[in-house]
């Protein structure tokens, strides 16, 4: 999975945990602490000039302090590799990983099924949250089309993966803040068209649907602004 992370946000995370990132295991630190104590005893009991003994004593104090600091962090604020990984994933600015299904009208192949999305305020192709691996994604798409659109497995002649696309666009859920969107785009050919679909516009489960051409969708200024990348992709492969 590819993530999009803001460099400043990553640096802020690293700075926030700078005292504990890289903290060694408790056993390793206790071993070092015992070694420092043994060296301190050795310095105190060894017949060497006081100047050298003082210098070594200062060094042992510094090393002991650093070891105690790390032990304190290891016990009070443990920050494991797993926690660091989780925090980095939370910085991912990819807002959606969606699988988009371009369903053609068998009676007019230039038309595609769209629905009115209230969040984006425009017509969109049917879509679901992407699941990995690809086999799970295809199964999830089929289940979603049956549940949300009444399209059964025997109605679908083929469901073909066309490609993946990434884009950056303003998110309506984040007050227009730019977010990354990753799309897995599929083409669906129908074997049978459900009776309720055999109209230019229709409603399924309170969802306003319609058959529209790519040109009709692009002609709508707002739809073009929001979805031009996906429309261009589908047009290229149609």
Beta strands, then each sheet from edge to edge (+ up, - down):
strand 1: 94-105
strand 2: 108-117
strand 3: 122-124
strand 4: 126-129
strand 5: 156-171
strand 6: 177-190
strand 7: 201-204
strand 8: 207-213
sheet 1: 3+ 2- 1+ 4-
sheet 2: 3+ 2- 1+ 6+ 5-
sheet 3: 3+ 2- 8+ 7-
end
